[in-house]
Amino acid sequence: MRFLFLLIVVANAAVFALGQGVFGQAPFYQGLQANQPKEINAQAVRLGQPQTPGQAAQQ
């Protein structure tokens, strides 16, 4: 039982260290990249009057 407890504590510490970046770059930094703003087609954007919930349900 003591061995199982120590194994869980060591595994928990290892996962925490991995998340903090002790073994290299933290995993959650791999997907973070600066995204350049994308241009939108201004002609495709239509602005109009707000609709009531009843009008929106009909469409």
Backbone bond lengths (Angstrom), bond angles and torsions (degrees), N, CA, C in turn:
res aa  C-N    CA-C-N  psi(-1)  N-CA   C-N-CA  omega(-1)  CA-C   N-CA-C  phi
1 M - - - 1.447 - - 1.529 110.49 -
2 R 1.324 115.37 -39.85 1.465 119.74 179.54 1.532 110.24 -65.15
3 F 1.332 115.54 -38.39 1.464 119.72 178.91 1.528 111.24 -62.56
4 L 1.315 116.67 -43.07 1.467 121.12 179.28 1.523 110.71 -62.18
5 F 1.324 117.36 -42.45 1.459 121.21 178.47 1.529 110.88 -61.55
6 L 1.338 116.41 -45.85 1.465 119.83 179.79 1.528 111.44 -65.44
7 L 1.321 117.16 -36.57 1.449 120.90 177.45 1.531 110.96 -63.04
8 I 1.318 117.09 -42.26 1.469 121.26 178.69 1.525 110.51 -65.84
9 V 1.325 117.80 -41.15 1.462 121.45 179.32 1.529 110.45 -63.90
10 V 1.316 117.70 -43.34 1.467 121.40 179.36 1.525 110.56 -65.94
11 A 1.324 117.17 -42.88 1.467 120.15 178.55 1.525 110.77 -63.47
12 N 1.324 116.79 -40.55 1.455 120.76 178.63 1.525 110.74 -63.40
13 A 1.325 116.83 -43.50 1.467 120.88 178.93 1.532 110.62 -64.44
14 A 1.322 117.64 -37.87 1.461 120.82 179.77 1.527 111.44 -66.79
15 V 1.310 117.18 -42.07 1.468 120.53 179.35 1.531 109.85 -67.56
16 F 1.316 117.45 -38.75 1.465 120.58 176.73 1.529 110.24 -62.96
17 A 1.318 117.19 -45.00 1.468 120.86 179.85 1.526 110.74 -63.35
18 L 1.323 117.52 -39.47 1.457 121.20 177.27 1.529 110.67 -61.00
19 G 1.317 116.72 -43.54 1.456 120.90 -179.85 1.518 113.18 -67.91
20 Q 1.318 117.14 -27.57 1.457 121.13 179.19 1.526 112.13 -85.13
21 G 1.305 118.24 -9.41 1.455 121.53 178.06 1.510 114.22 89.38
22 V 1.337 118.29 21.75 1.465 121.27 -179.68 1.529 110.68 -66.64
23 F 1.324 118.25 -35.12 1.457 122.43 -177.17 1.524 112.42 -93.01
24 G 1.305 117.73 14.70 1.463 122.23 -177.28 1.514 108.40 133.99
25 Q 1.318 115.47 -159.85 1.455 119.92 -179.08 1.530 109.99 -65.66
26 A 1.325 115.19 133.70 1.459 119.98 -178.83 1.530 110.26 -62.34
27 P 1.339 118.12 143.89 1.470 120.98 -175.03 1.521 113.75 -59.80
28 F 1.327 118.20 -32.65 1.454 118.69 -175.72 1.524 112.09 -75.78
29 Y 1.328 119.30 -10.59 1.460 121.10 176.43 1.524 111.97 -81.71
30 Q 1.312 118.48 -17.23 1.456 120.91 -175.61 1.523 112.23 -66.21
31 G 1.310 117.76 -33.36 1.454 119.99 -178.07 1.514 113.67 -91.14
32 L 1.330 117.96 -5.75 1.449 120.30 -177.80 1.524 110.26 -89.94
33 Q 1.304 115.63 113.29 1.452 121.24 175.64 1.516 107.47 -136.54
34 A 1.309 115.05 147.13 1.462 118.95 179.87 1.521 109.04 -67.94
35 N 1.301 116.56 120.83 1.461 121.51 178.27 1.520 108.83 -92.64
36 Q 1.299 115.33 128.84 1.451 120.05 176.97 1.534 108.52 -73.73
37 P 1.331 116.88 142.60 1.467 117.93 177.46 1.526 110.43 -63.04
38 K 1.305 115.79 137.18 1.456 120.59 -177.97 1.526 109.05 -96.14
39 E 1.322 114.94 142.56 1.452 119.33 176.93 1.524 108.77 -77.74
40 I 1.292 115.25 143.05 1.458 119.22 176.39 1.522 108.49 -109.96
41 N 1.272 115.35 156.93 1.449 120.90 177.72 1.525 107.52 -80.97
42 A 1.314 116.09 102.68 1.462 120.35 -174.88 1.528 111.84 -64.11
43 Q 1.332 118.06 -27.41 1.460 120.31 -179.76 1.531 111.46 -71.95
44 A 1.309 117.88 -22.21 1.455 121.11 -177.88 1.525 112.36 -83.92
45 V 1.314 117.62 -12.17 1.460 120.85 -178.69 1.519 108.51 -86.03
46 R 1.330 115.25 124.99 1.465 120.09 179.19 1.519 108.77 -115.57
47 L 1.304 115.21 128.33 1.455 120.43 176.28 1.516 108.24 -107.69
48 G 1.304 116.38 140.78 1.448 120.27 -179.78 1.513 110.09 -149.59
49 Q 1.302 115.16 -168.64 1.456 121.03 179.24 1.529 109.25 -78.35
50 P 1.316 116.78 144.91 1.470 118.82 175.67 1.523 110.57 -62.21
51 Q 1.313 115.75 145.39 1.457 120.99 -179.24 1.517 109.89 -101.51
52 T 1.296 114.39 152.54 1.460 119.42 173.07 1.520 107.83 -79.18
53 P 1.332 118.84 160.44 1.465 119.42 179.41 1.530 113.27 -57.58
54 G 1.333 117.96 -32.62 1.455 120.91 178.97 1.515 112.08 -67.10
55 Q 1.324 117.29 -40.12 1.458 120.78 178.62 1.527 111.11 -68.56
56 A 1.308 116.85 -37.68 1.464 120.23 -179.52 1.529 110.64 -68.02
57 A 1.336 118.03 -33.62 1.458 121.12 -180.00 1.513 111.55 -69.77
58 Q 1.332 118.02 -28.19 1.471 121.69 -178.95 1.516 111.32 -72.99
59 Q 1.308 118.66 -22.52 1.466 120.48 -176.06 1.446 111.01 -89.14
